[in-house]
Amino acid sequence: MTCYSIEFKKSAKKSLLDLPKPVIQSVSQLIDSLSENPYPDGCKKLFGFENSYRVRKGDYRIVYSVFNDRLIIQILKVGHRKDIYR
C-alpha cells in the first residue's frame, strides 16, 4: 500500500494549533490517517476545485489537496465548520 506524505500550509498549521487541546489530538489523528487512505469514508470533493477534498471530525473540518502523481497530501485549512469556508 502506498503511503502519502503530509504537508501543511503555514496558515493551516497555525489554525490547528489554535484549536482546543482535546480537538487537536483527534484532528491530528485523522490527519495522520490520511497518509494511509487519502479518501476515507465521509470525505467529500469540493466543488470548483480539481483535487481538493474535505473531511469532518465533529464540528471541525480539514480541507486538503491530494497529489497522486507525487504522493503528497497538502493540508490547506483546519477549523470550525462555521469559519472554514470563508
PDB file with one MODEL, atoms N, CA, C and O in Angstrom:
MODEL        1
ATOM      1  N   MET A   1       0.846  -1.186   0.000  1.00  0.00           N
ATOM      2  CA  MET A   1       0.000   0.000   0.000  1.00  0.00           C
ATOM      3  C   MET A   1       0.888   1.244   0.000  1.00  0.00           C
ATOM      4  O   MET A   1       1.876   1.317   0.731  1.00  0.00           O
ATOM      5  N   THR A   2       0.526   2.201  -0.815  1.00  0.00           N
ATOM      6  CA  THR A   2       1.317   3.428  -0.896  1.00  0.00           C
ATOM      7  C   THR A   2       1.038   4.322   0.299  1.00  0.00           C
ATOM      8  O   THR A   2      -0.070   4.347   0.835  1.00  0.00           O
ATOM      9  N   CYS A   3       2.050   5.045   0.698  1.00  0.00           N
ATOM     10  CA  CYS A   3       1.939   5.946   1.837  1.00  0.00           C
ATOM     11  C   CYS A   3       2.226   7.367   1.366  1.00  0.00           C
ATOM     12  O   CYS A   3       3.292   7.648   0.819  1.00  0.00           O
ATOM     13  N   TYR A   4       1.277   8.244   1.581  1.00  0.00           N
ATOM     14  CA  TYR A   4       1.403   9.630   1.175  1.00  0.00           C
ATOM     15  C   TYR A   4       2.132  10.415   2.256  1.00  0.00           C
ATOM     16  O   TYR A   4       2.006  10.114   3.443  1.00  0.00           O
ATOM     17  N   SER A   5       2.895  11.419   1.843  1.00  0.00           N
ATOM     18  CA  SER A   5       3.477  12.324   2.838  1.00  0.00           C
ATOM     19  C   SER A   5       2.516  13.498   3.026  1.00  0.00           C
ATOM     20  O   SER A   5       1.800  13.890   2.105  1.00  0.00           O
ATOM     21  N   ILE A   6       2.519  14.043   4.227  1.00  0.00           N
ATOM     22  CA  ILE A   6       1.586  15.123   4.563  1.00  0.00           C
ATOM     23  C   ILE A   6       2.362  16.415   4.733  1.00  0.00           C
ATOM     24  O   ILE A   6       3.343  16.476   5.474  1.00  0.00           O
ATOM     25  N   GLU A   7       1.906  17.449   4.035  1.00  0.00           N
ATOM     26  CA  GLU A   7       2.490  18.784   4.146  1.00  0.00           C
ATOM     27  C   GLU A   7       1.403  19.739   4.608  1.00  0.00           C
ATOM     28  O   GLU A   7       0.242  19.597   4.224  1.00  0.00           O
ATOM     29  N   PHE A   8       1.775  20.704   5.425  1.00  0.00           N
ATOM     30  CA  PHE A   8       0.842  21.707   5.920  1.00  0.00           C
ATOM     31  C   PHE A   8       1.173  23.060   5.302  1.00  0.00           C
ATOM     32  O   PHE A   8       2.342  23.427   5.182  1.00  0.00           O
ATOM     33  N   LYS A   9       0.140  23.796   4.911  1.00  0.00           N
ATOM     34  CA  LYS A   9       0.349  25.217   4.655  1.00  0.00           C
ATOM     35  C   LYS A   9       0.607  25.864   6.009  1.00  0.00           C
ATOM     36  O   LYS A   9       0.118  25.389   7.034  1.00  0.00           O
ATOM     37  N   LYS A  10       1.363  26.929   6.011  1.00  0.00           N
ATOM     38  CA  LYS A  10       1.714  27.597   7.261  1.00  0.00           C
ATOM     39  C   LYS A  10       0.455  28.029   8.026  1.00  0.00           C
ATOM     40  O   LYS A  10       0.391  27.888   9.247  1.00  0.00           O
ATOM     41  N   SER A  11      -0.531  28.549   7.315  1.00  0.00           N
ATOM     42  CA  SER A  11      -1.764  29.004   7.958  1.00  0.00           C
ATOM     43  C   SER A  11      -2.567  27.833   8.529  1.00  0.00           C
ATOM     44  O   SER A  11      -3.223  27.983   9.560  1.00  0.00           O
ATOM     45  N   ALA A  12      -2.524  26.680   7.879  1.00  0.00           N
ATOM     46  CA  ALA A  12      -3.251  25.513   8.378  1.00  0.00           C
ATOM     47  C   ALA A  12      -2.612  24.984   9.655  1.00  0.00           C
ATOM     48  O   ALA A  12      -3.318  24.584  10.580  1.00  0.00           O
ATOM     49  N   LYS A  13      -1.299  24.979   9.715  1.00  0.00           N
ATOM     50  CA  LYS A  13      -0.605  24.526  10.923  1.00  0.00           C
ATOM     51  C   LYS A  13      -0.936  25.439  12.097  1.00  0.00           C
ATOM     52  O   LYS A  13      -1.163  24.970  13.212  1.00  0.00           O
ATOM     53  N   LYS A  14      -0.962  26.749  11.840  1.00  0.00           N
ATOM     54  CA  LYS A  14      -1.302  27.724  12.877  1.00  0.00           C
ATOM     55  C   LYS A  14      -2.745  27.526  13.349  1.00  0.00           C
ATOM     56  O   LYS A  14      -3.024  27.565  14.547  1.00  0.00           O
ATOM     57  N   SER A  15      -3.652  27.316  12.401  1.00  0.00           N
ATOM     58  CA  SER A  15      -5.060  27.095  12.748  1.00  0.00           C
ATOM     59  C   SER A  15      -5.233  25.835  13.588  1.00  0.00           C
ATOM     60  O   SER A  15      -6.033  25.811  14.523  1.00  0.00           O
ATOM     61  N   LEU A  16      -4.486  24.794  13.254  1.00  0.00           N
ATOM     62  CA  LEU A  16      -4.568  23.552  14.020  1.00  0.00           C
ATOM     63  C   LEU A  16      -4.121  23.782  15.460  1.00  0.00           C
ATOM     64  O   LEU A  16      -4.763  23.297  16.392  1.00  0.00           O
ATOM     65  N   LEU A  17      -3.041  24.509  15.648  1.00  0.00           N
ATOM     66  CA  LEU A  17      -2.516  24.744  16.989  1.00  0.00           C
ATOM     67  C   LEU A  17      -3.393  25.687  17.807  1.00  0.00           C
ATOM     68  O   LEU A  17      -3.282  25.723  19.032  1.00  0.00           O
ATOM     69  N   ASP A  18      -4.268  26.454  17.143  1.00  0.00           N
ATOM     70  CA  ASP A  18      -5.176  27.361  17.837  1.00  0.00           C
ATOM     71  C   ASP A  18      -6.457  26.677  18.319  1.00  0.00           C
ATOM     72  O   ASP A  18      -7.243  27.287  19.045  1.00  0.00           O
ATOM     73  N   LEU A  19      -6.677  25.426  17.927  1.00  0.00           N
ATOM     74  CA  LEU A  19      -7.882  24.697  18.331  1.00  0.00           C
ATOM     75  C   LEU A  19      -7.772  24.288  19.803  1.00  0.00           C
ATOM     76  O   LEU A  19      -6.674  24.254  20.360  1.00  0.00           O
ATOM     77  N   PRO A  20      -8.921  23.975  20.436  1.00  0.00           N
ATOM     78  CA  PRO A  20      -8.880  23.465  21.820  1.00  0.00           C
ATOM     79  C   PRO A  20      -8.063  22.165  21.892  1.00  0.00           C
ATOM     80  O   PRO A  20      -8.064  21.377  20.947  1.00  0.00           O
ATOM     81  N   LYS A  21      -7.381  21.950  22.995  1.00  0.00           N
ATOM     82  CA  LYS A  21      -6.451  20.820  23.142  1.00  0.00           C
ATOM     83  C   LYS A  21      -7.063  19.449  22.848  1.00  0.00           C
ATOM     84  O   LYS A  21      -6.438  18.661  22.138  1.00  0.00           O
ATOM     85  N   PRO A  22      -8.273  19.120  23.367  1.00  0.00           N
ATOM     86  CA  PRO A  22      -8.822  17.791  23.045  1.00  0.00           C
ATOM     87  C   PRO A  22      -9.116  17.630  21.553  1.00  0.00           C
ATOM     88  O   PRO A  22      -9.026  16.528  21.013  1.00  0.00           O
ATOM     89  N   VAL A  23      -9.462  18.715  20.904  1.00  0.00           N
ATOM     90  CA  VAL A  23      -9.779  18.671  19.474  1.00  0.00           C
ATOM     91  C   VAL A  23      -8.502  18.490  18.662  1.00  0.00           C
ATOM     92  O   VAL A  23      -8.505  17.788  17.650  1.00  0.00           O
ATOM     93  N   ILE A  24      -7.413  19.116  19.096  1.00  0.00           N
ATOM     94  CA  ILE A  24      -6.141  18.999  18.370  1.00  0.00           C
ATOM     95  C   ILE A  24      -5.746  17.530  18.244  1.00  0.00           C
ATOM     96  O   ILE A  24      -5.318  17.087  17.178  1.00  0.00           O
ATOM     97  N   GLN A  25      -5.888  16.782  19.324  1.00  0.00           N
ATOM     98  CA  GLN A  25      -5.488  15.378  19.309  1.00  0.00           C
ATOM     99  C   GLN A  25      -6.326  14.567  18.327  1.00  0.00           C
ATOM    100  O   GLN A  25      -5.778  13.793  17.542  1.00  0.00           O
ATOM    101  N   SER A  26      -7.636  14.731  18.359  1.00  0.00           N
ATOM    102  CA  SER A  26      -8.491  13.930  17.473  1.00  0.00           C
ATOM    103  C   SER A  26      -8.326  14.339  16.010  1.00  0.00           C
ATOM    104  O   SER A  26      -8.344  13.484  15.124  1.00  0.00           O
ATOM    105  N   VAL A  27      -8.163  15.643  15.749  1.00  0.00           N
ATOM    106  CA  VAL A  27      -7.968  16.110  14.375  1.00  0.00           C
ATOM    107  C   VAL A  27      -6.604  15.650  13.860  1.00  0.00           C
ATOM    108  O   VAL A  27      -6.480  15.278  12.693  1.00  0.00           O
ATOM    109  N   SER A  28      -5.590  15.670  14.706  1.00  0.00           N
ATOM    110  CA  SER A  28      -4.252  15.217  14.310  1.00  0.00           C
ATOM    111  C   SER A  28      -4.252  13.739  13.948  1.00  0.00           C
ATOM    112  O   SER A  28      -3.578  13.329  13.003  1.00  0.00           O
ATOM    113  N   GLN A  29      -5.003  12.940  14.693  1.00  0.00           N
ATOM    114  CA  GLN A  29      -5.106  11.508  14.379  1.00  0.00           C
ATOM    115  C   GLN A  29      -5.758  11.306  13.021  1.00  0.00           C
ATOM    116  O   GLN A  29      -5.339  10.444  12.248  1.00  0.00           O
ATOM    117  N   LEU A  30      -6.779  12.095  12.730  1.00  0.00           N
ATOM    118  CA  LEU A  30      -7.440  11.994  11.431  1.00  0.00           C
ATOM    119  C   LEU A  30      -6.488  12.399  10.312  1.00  0.00           C
ATOM    120  O   LEU A  30      -6.446  11.749   9.267  1.00  0.00           O
ATOM    121  N   ILE A  31      -5.726  13.463  10.523  1.00  0.00           N
ATOM    122  CA  ILE A  31      -4.763  13.904   9.511  1.00  0.00           C
ATOM    123  C   ILE A  31      -3.708  12.819   9.281  1.00  0.00           C
ATOM    124  O   ILE A  31      -3.337  12.552   8.137  1.00  0.00           O
ATOM    125  N   ASP A  32      -3.226  12.197  10.345  1.00  0.00           N
ATOM    126  CA  ASP A  32      -2.242  11.121  10.204  1.00  0.00           C
ATOM    127  C   ASP A  32      -2.810   9.941   9.421  1.00  0.00           C
ATOM    128  O   ASP A  32      -2.097   9.312   8.639  1.00  0.00           O
ATOM    129  N   SER A  33      -4.084   9.642   9.629  1.00  0.00           N
ATOM    130  CA  SER A  33      -4.696   8.514   8.921  1.00  0.00           C
ATOM    131  C   SER A  33      -4.858   8.793   7.424  1.00  0.00           C
ATOM    132  O   SER A  33      -4.991   7.859   6.633  1.00  0.00           O
ATOM    133  N   LEU A  34      -4.848  10.058   7.034  1.00  0.00           N
ATOM    134  CA  LEU A  34      -4.947  10.392   5.614  1.00  0.00           C
ATOM    135  C   LEU A  34      -3.736   9.900   4.828  1.00  0.00           C
ATOM    136  O   LEU A  34      -3.841   9.668   3.623  1.00  0.00           O
ATOM    137  N   SER A  35      -2.594   9.736   5.482  1.00  0.00           N
ATOM    138  CA  SER A  35      -1.401   9.262   4.773  1.00  0.00           C
ATOM    139  C   SER A  35      -1.594   7.834   4.262  1.00  0.00           C
ATOM    140  O   SER A  35      -1.023   7.464   3.236  1.00  0.00           O
ATOM    141  N   GLU A  36      -2.386   7.037   4.959  1.00  0.00           N
ATOM    142  CA  GLU A  36      -2.680   5.667   4.520  1.00  0.00           C
ATOM    143  C   GLU A  36      -3.849   5.621   3.540  1.00  0.00           C
ATOM    144  O   GLU A  36      -3.827   4.853   2.578  1.00  0.00           O
ATOM    145  N   ASN A  37      -4.862   6.437   3.785  1.00  0.00           N
ATOM    146  CA  ASN A  37      -6.056   6.442   2.940  1.00  0.00           C
ATOM    147  C   ASN A  37      -6.496   7.895   2.724  1.00  0.00           C
ATOM    148  O   ASN A  37      -7.178   8.456   3.581  1.00  0.00           O
ATOM    149  N   PRO A  38      -6.124   8.512   1.603  1.00  0.00           N
ATOM    150  CA  PRO A  38      -6.476   9.916   1.388  1.00  0.00           C
ATOM    151  C   PRO A  38      -7.954  10.156   1.075  1.00  0.00           C
ATOM    152  O   PRO A  38      -8.401  11.302   1.015  1.00  0.00           O
ATOM    153  N   TYR A  39      -8.704   9.083   0.878  1.00  0.00           N
ATOM    154  CA  TYR A  39     -10.127   9.203   0.574  1.00  0.00           C
ATOM    155  C   TYR A  39     -10.937   8.377   1.578  1.00  0.00           C
ATOM    156  O   TYR A  39     -11.558   7.389   1.184  1.00  0.00           O
ATOM    157  N   PRO A  40     -10.949   8.751   2.861  1.00  0.00           N
ATOM    158  CA  PRO A  40     -11.670   7.950   3.863  1.00  0.00           C
ATOM    159  C   PRO A  40     -13.180   8.075   3.696  1.00  0.00           C
ATOM    160  O   PRO A  40     -13.666   8.929   2.954  1.00  0.00           O
ATOM    161  N   ASP A  41     -13.907   7.222   4.387  1.00  0.00           N
ATOM    162  CA  ASP A  41     -15.368   7.329   4.380  1.00  0.00           C
ATOM    163  C   ASP A  41     -15.764   8.705   4.890  1.00  0.00           C
ATOM    164  O   ASP A  41     -15.239   9.176   5.899  1.00  0.00           O
ATOM    165  N   GLY A  42     -16.680   9.338   4.198  1.00  0.00           N
ATOM    166  CA  GLY A  42     -17.155  10.655   4.608  1.00  0.00           C
ATOM    167  C   GLY A  42     -16.411  11.819   3.983  1.00  0.00           C
ATOM    168  O   GLY A  42     -16.796  12.969   4.193  1.00  0.00           O
ATOM    169  N   CYS A  43     -15.355  11.559   3.219  1.00  0.00           N
ATOM    170  CA  CYS A  43     -14.671  12.687   2.575  1.00  0.00           C
ATOM    171  C   CYS A  43     -15.504  13.125   1.374  1.00  0.00           C
ATOM    172  O   CYS A  43     -16.136  12.309   0.704  1.00  0.00           O
ATOM    173  N   LYS A  44     -15.487  14.417   1.124  1.00  0.00           N
ATOM    174  CA  LYS A  44     -16.261  14.970   0.005  1.00  0.00           C
ATOM    175  C   LYS A  44     -15.351  15.815  -0.859  1.00  0.00           C
ATOM    176  O   LYS A  44     -14.510  16.557  -0.352  1.00  0.00           O
ATOM    177  N   LYS A  45     -15.521  15.701  -2.154  1.00  0.00           N
ATOM    178  CA  LYS A  45     -14.774  16.532  -3.090  1.00  0.00           C
ATOM    179  C   LYS A  45     -15.374  17.925  -3.068  1.00  0.00           C
ATOM    180  O   LYS A  45     -16.594  18.083  -3.065  1.00  0.00           O
ATOM    181  N   LEU A  46     -14.516  18.933  -3.052  1.00  0.00           N
ATOM    182  CA  LEU A  46     -15.001  20.308  -3.039  1.00  0.00           C
ATOM    183  C   LEU A  46     -15.338  20.749  -4.445  1.00  0.00           C
ATOM    184  O   LEU A  46     -14.548  20.571  -5.373  1.00  0.00           O
ATOM    185  N   PHE A  47     -16.495  21.315  -4.592  1.00  0.00           N
ATOM    186  CA  PHE A  47     -16.970  21.788  -5.874  1.00  0.00           C
ATOM    187  C   PHE A  47     -16.116  22.961  -6.351  1.00  0.00           C
ATOM    188  O   PHE A  47     -15.856  23.890  -5.587  1.00  0.00           O
ATOM    189  N   GLY A  48     -15.683  22.924  -7.597  1.00  0.00           N
ATOM    190  CA  GLY A  48     -14.919  24.020  -8.175  1.00  0.00           C
ATOM    191  C   GLY A  48     -13.414  23.886  -8.023  1.00  0.00           C
ATOM    192  O   GLY A  48     -12.670  24.761  -8.466  1.00  0.00           O
ATOM    193  N   PHE A  49     -12.956  22.810  -7.405  1.00  0.00           N
ATOM    194  CA  PHE A  49     -11.523  22.577  -7.237  1.00  0.00           C
ATOM    195  C   PHE A  49     -11.176  21.220  -7.843  1.00  0.00           C
ATOM    196  O   PHE A  49     -11.945  20.264  -7.740  1.00  0.00           O
ATOM    197  N   GLU A  50     -10.017  21.151  -8.469  1.00  0.00           N
ATOM    198  CA  GLU A  50      -9.649  19.941  -9.189  1.00  0.00           C
ATOM    199  C   GLU A  50      -9.333  18.756  -8.267  1.00  0.00           C
ATOM    200  O   GLU A  50      -9.783  17.639  -8.525  1.00  0.00           O
ATOM    201  N   ASN A  51      -8.572  18.987  -7.208  1.00  0.00           N
ATOM    202  CA  ASN A  51      -8.131  17.867  -6.376  1.00  0.00           C
ATOM    203  C   ASN A  51      -8.237  18.173  -4.882  1.00  0.00           C
ATOM    204  O   ASN A  51      -7.414  17.708  -4.094  1.00  0.00           O
ATOM    205  N   SER A  52      -9.242  18.950  -4.492  1.00  0.00           N
ATOM    206  CA  SER A  52      -9.410  19.312  -3.087  1.00  0.00           C
ATOM    207  C   SER A  52     -10.607  18.581  -2.477  1.00  0.00           C
ATOM    208  O   SER A  52     -11.641  18.388  -3.115  1.00  0.00           O
ATOM    209  N   TYR A  53     -10.425  18.187  -1.224  1.00  0.00           N
ATOM    210  CA  TYR A  53     -11.430  17.425  -0.502  1.00  0.00           C
ATOM    211  C   TYR A  53     -11.573  17.986   0.899  1.00  0.00           C
ATOM    212  O   TYR A  53     -10.743  18.770   1.360  1.00  0.00           O
ATOM    213  N   ARG A  54     -12.639  17.573   1.567  1.00  0.00           N
ATOM    214  CA  ARG A  54     -12.801  17.934   2.970  1.00  0.00           C
ATOM    215  C   ARG A  54     -13.284  16.710   3.720  1.00  0.00           C
ATOM    216  O   ARG A  54     -13.995  15.857   3.189  1.00  0.00           O
ATOM    217  N   VAL A  55     -12.871  16.660   4.976  1.00  0.00           N
ATOM    218  CA  VAL A  55     -13.287  15.574   5.838  1.00  0.00           C
ATOM    219  C   VAL A  55     -13.674  16.194   7.179  1.00  0.00           C
ATOM    220  O   VAL A  55     -13.091  17.191   7.605  1.00  0.00           O
ATOM    221  N   ARG A  56     -14.671  15.589   7.842  1.00  0.00           N
ATOM    222  CA  ARG A  56     -15.192  16.131   9.100  1.00  0.00           C
ATOM    223  C   ARG A  56     -14.671  15.343  10.288  1.00  0.00           C
ATOM    224  O   ARG A  56     -14.398  14.145  10.211  1.00  0.00           O
ATOM    225  N   LYS A  57     -14.546  16.063  11.376  1.00  0.00           N
ATOM    226  CA  LYS A  57     -14.290  15.449  12.681  1.00  0.00           C
ATOM    227  C   LYS A  57     -15.115  16.246  13.668  1.00  0.00           C
ATOM    228  O   LYS A  57     -14.654  17.260  14.192  1.00  0.00           O
ATOM    229  N   GLY A  58     -16.338  15.795  13.929  1.00  0.00           N
ATOM    230  CA  GLY A  58     -17.261  16.538  14.787  1.00  0.00           C
ATOM    231  C   GLY A  58     -17.653  17.840  14.115  1.00  0.00           C
ATOM    232  O   GLY A  58     -18.121  17.835  12.977  1.00  0.00           O
ATOM    233  N   ASP A  59     -17.465  18.960  14.811  1.00  0.00           N
ATOM    234  CA  ASP A  59     -17.791  20.274  14.251  1.00  0.00           C
ATOM    235  C   ASP A  59     -16.615  20.889  13.507  1.00  0.00           C
ATOM    236  O   ASP A  59     -16.690  22.049  13.102  1.00  0.00           O
ATOM    237  N   TYR A  60     -15.538  20.148  13.318  1.00  0.00           N
ATOM    238  CA  TYR A  60     -14.330  20.678  12.693  1.00  0.00           C
ATOM    239  C   TYR A  60     -14.127  20.058  11.323  1.00  0.00           C
ATOM    240  O   TYR A  60     -14.526  18.920  11.074  1.00  0.00           O
ATOM    241  N   ARG A  61     -13.505  20.816  10.443  1.00  0.00           N
ATOM    242  CA  ARG A  61     -13.272  20.378   9.075  1.00  0.00           C
ATOM    243  C   ARG A  61     -11.795  20.479   8.744  1.00  0.00           C
ATOM    244  O   ARG A  61     -11.084  21.353   9.240  1.00  0.00           O
ATOM    245  N   ILE A  62     -11.349  19.562   7.891  1.00  0.00           N
ATOM    246  CA  ILE A  62      -9.999  19.585   7.343  1.00  0.00           C
ATOM    247  C   ILE A  62     -10.149  19.648   5.834  1.00  0.00           C
ATOM    248  O   ILE A  62     -10.752  18.762   5.229  1.00  0.00           O
ATOM    249  N   VAL A  63      -9.609  20.682   5.229  1.00  0.00           N
ATOM    250  CA  VAL A  63      -9.634  20.834   3.775  1.00  0.00           C
ATOM    251  C   VAL A  63      -8.228  20.522   3.283  1.00  0.00           C
ATOM    252  O   VAL A  63      -7.247  21.077   3.777  1.00  0.00           O
ATOM    253  N   TYR A  64      -8.143  19.625   2.301  1.00  0.00           N
ATOM    254  CA  TYR A  64      -6.833  19.193   1.824  1.00  0.00           C
ATOM    255  C   TYR A  64      -6.862  18.895   0.339  1.00  0.00           C
ATOM    256  O   TYR A  64      -7.921  18.675  -0.248  1.00  0.00           O
ATOM    257  N   SER A  65      -5.669  18.891  -0.264  1.00  0.00           N
ATOM    258  CA  SER A  65      -5.497  18.541  -1.668  1.00  0.00           C
ATOM    259  C   SER A  65      -4.670  17.275  -1.753  1.00  0.00           C
ATOM    260  O   SER A  65      -3.760  17.060  -0.952  1.00  0.00           O
ATOM    261  N   VAL A  66      -4.991  16.436  -2.732  1.00  0.00           N
ATOM    262  CA  VAL A  66      -4.269  15.184  -2.941  1.00  0.00           C
ATOM    263  C   VAL A  66      -3.557  15.268  -4.282  1.00  0.00           C
ATOM    264  O   VAL A  66      -4.174  15.549  -5.310  1.00  0.00           O
ATOM    265  N   PHE A  67      -2.262  15.024  -4.260  1.00  0.00           N
ATOM    266  CA  PHE A  67      -1.454  14.996  -5.474  1.00  0.00           C
ATOM    267  C   PHE A  67      -0.970  13.559  -5.659  1.00  0.00           C
ATOM    268  O   PHE A  67       0.060  13.167  -5.112  1.00  0.00           O
ATOM    269  N   ASN A  68      -1.725  12.778  -6.436  1.00  0.00           N
ATOM    270  CA  ASN A  68      -1.429  11.355  -6.616  1.00  0.00           C
ATOM    271  C   ASN A  68      -0.132  11.110  -7.355  1.00  0.00           C
ATOM    272  O   ASN A  68       0.536  10.103  -7.117  1.00  0.00           O
ATOM    273  N   ASP A  69       0.236  12.014  -8.247  1.00  0.00           N
ATOM    274  CA  ASP A  69       1.463  11.808  -9.015  1.00  0.00           C
ATOM    275  C   ASP A  69       2.716  11.928  -8.149  1.00  0.00           C
ATOM    276  O   ASP A  69       3.734  11.305  -8.452  1.00  0.00           O
ATOM    277  N   ARG A  70       2.657  12.723  -7.074  1.00  0.00           N
ATOM    278  CA  ARG A  70       3.811  12.907  -6.183  1.00  0.00           C
ATOM    279  C   ARG A  70       3.594  12.269  -4.808  1.00  0.00           C
ATOM    280  O   ARG A  70       4.475  12.345  -3.952  1.00  0.00           O
ATOM    281  N   LEU A  71       2.442  11.646  -4.587  1.00  0.00           N
ATOM    282  CA  LEU A  71       2.085  11.019  -3.305  1.00  0.00           C
ATOM    283  C   LEU A  71       2.190  12.008  -2.147  1.00  0.00           C
ATOM    284  O   LEU A  71       2.827  11.734  -1.130  1.00  0.00           O
ATOM    285  N   ILE A  72       1.552  13.161  -2.323  1.00  0.00           N
ATOM    286  CA  ILE A  72       1.555  14.221  -1.316  1.00  0.00           C
ATOM    287  C   ILE A  72       0.121  14.616  -0.995  1.00  0.00           C
ATOM    288  O   ILE A  72      -0.724  14.723  -1.883  1.00  0.00           O
ATOM    289  N   ILE A  73      -0.137  14.830   0.287  1.00  0.00           N
ATOM    290  CA  ILE A  73      -1.388  15.426   0.746  1.00  0.00           C
ATOM    291  C   ILE A  73      -1.017  16.760   1.372  1.00  0.00           C
ATOM    292  O   ILE A  73      -0.209  16.818   2.299  1.00  0.00           O
ATOM    293  N   GLN A  74      -1.613  17.830   0.862  1.00  0.00           N
ATOM    294  CA  GLN A  74      -1.338  19.162   1.405  1.00  0.00           C
ATOM    295  C   GLN A  74      -2.563  19.626   2.180  1.00  0.00           C
ATOM    296  O   GLN A  74      -3.650  19.758   1.618  1.00  0.00           O
ATOM    297  N   ILE A  75      -2.378  19.872   3.477  1.00  0.00           N
ATOM    298  CA  ILE A  75      -3.457  20.350   4.329  1.00  0.00           C
ATOM    299  C   ILE A  75      -3.583  21.854   4.098  1.00  0.00           C
ATOM    300  O   ILE A  75      -2.641  22.607   4.347  1.00  0.00           O
ATOM    301  N   LEU A  76      -4.748  22.286   3.620  1.00  0.00           N
ATOM    302  CA  LEU A  76      -4.962  23.687   3.261  1.00  0.00           C
ATOM    303  C   LEU A  76      -5.578  24.494   4.396  1.00  0.00           C
ATOM    304  O   LEU A  76      -5.146  25.613   4.676  1.00  0.00           O
ATOM    305  N   LYS A  77      -6.598  23.920   5.055  1.00  0.00           N
ATOM    306  CA  LYS A  77      -7.299  24.624   6.129  1.00  0.00           C
ATOM    307  C   LYS A  77      -7.741  23.628   7.194  1.00  0.00           C
ATOM    308  O   LYS A  77      -8.067  22.478   6.899  1.00  0.00           O
ATOM    309  N   VAL A  78      -7.745  24.094   8.428  1.00  0.00           N
ATOM    310  CA  VAL A  78      -8.272  23.323   9.551  1.00  0.00           C
ATOM    311  C   VAL A  78      -9.053  24.311  10.402  1.00  0.00           C
ATOM    312  O   VAL A  78      -8.536  25.372  10.751  1.00  0.00           O
ATOM    313  N   GLY A  79     -10.295  23.972  10.741  1.00  0.00           N
ATOM    314  CA  GLY A  79     -11.054  24.887  11.581  1.00  0.00           C
ATOM    315  C   GLY A  79     -12.473  24.440  11.844  1.00  0.00           C
ATOM    316  O   GLY A  79     -12.911  23.384  11.386  1.00  0.00           O
ATOM    317  N   HIS A  80     -13.183  25.267  12.593  1.00  0.00           N
ATOM    318  CA  HIS A  80     -14.578  25.014  12.923  1.00  0.00           C
ATOM    319  C   HIS A  80     -15.421  25.156  11.659  1.00  0.00           C
ATOM    320  O   HIS A  80     -15.081  25.930  10.764  1.00  0.00           O
ATOM    321  N   ARG A  81     -16.491  24.429  11.590  1.00  0.00           N
ATOM    322  CA  ARG A  81     -17.321  24.410  10.383  1.00  0.00           C
ATOM    323  C   ARG A  81     -17.917  25.765  10.034  1.00  0.00           C
ATOM    324  O   ARG A  81     -18.176  26.034   8.861  1.00  0.00           O
ATOM    325  N   LYS A  82     -18.141  26.622  11.019  1.00  0.00           N
ATOM    326  CA  LYS A  82     -18.736  27.940  10.728  1.00  0.00           C
ATOM    327  C   LYS A  82     -17.736  28.892  10.066  1.00  0.00           C
ATOM    328  O   LYS A  82     -18.136  29.861   9.421  1.00  0.00           O
ATOM    329  N   ASP A  83     -16.435  28.618  10.225  1.00  0.00           N
ATOM    330  CA  ASP A  83     -15.416  29.534   9.707  1.00  0.00           C
ATOM    331  C   ASP A  83     -14.627  28.986   8.521  1.00  0.00           C
ATOM    332  O   ASP A  83     -13.954  29.756   7.836  1.00  0.00           O
ATOM    333  N   ILE A  84     -14.686  27.732   8.266  1.00  0.00           N
ATOM    334  CA  ILE A  84     -13.737  27.085   7.349  1.00  0.00           C
ATOM    335  C   ILE A  84     -13.922  27.492   5.891  1.00  0.00           C
ATOM    336  O   ILE A  84     -12.940  27.529   5.150  1.00  0.00           O
ATOM    337  N   TYR A  85     -15.111  27.792   5.460  1.00  0.00           N
ATOM    338  CA  TYR A  85     -15.346  28.045   4.033  1.00  0.00           C
ATOM    339  C   TYR A  85     -15.311  29.528   3.694  1.00  0.00           C
ATOM    340  O   TYR A  85     -15.642  29.897   2.568  1.00  0.00           O
ATOM    341  N   ARG A  86     -14.925  30.384   4.619  1.00  0.00           N
ATOM    342  CA  ARG A  86     -14.874  31.821   4.338  1.00  0.00           C
ATOM    343  C   ARG A  86     -13.553  32.223   3.760  1.00  0.00           C
ATOM    344  O   ARG A  86     -13.341  33.399   3.464  1.00  0.00           O
TER     345      ARG A  86
ENDMDL
END
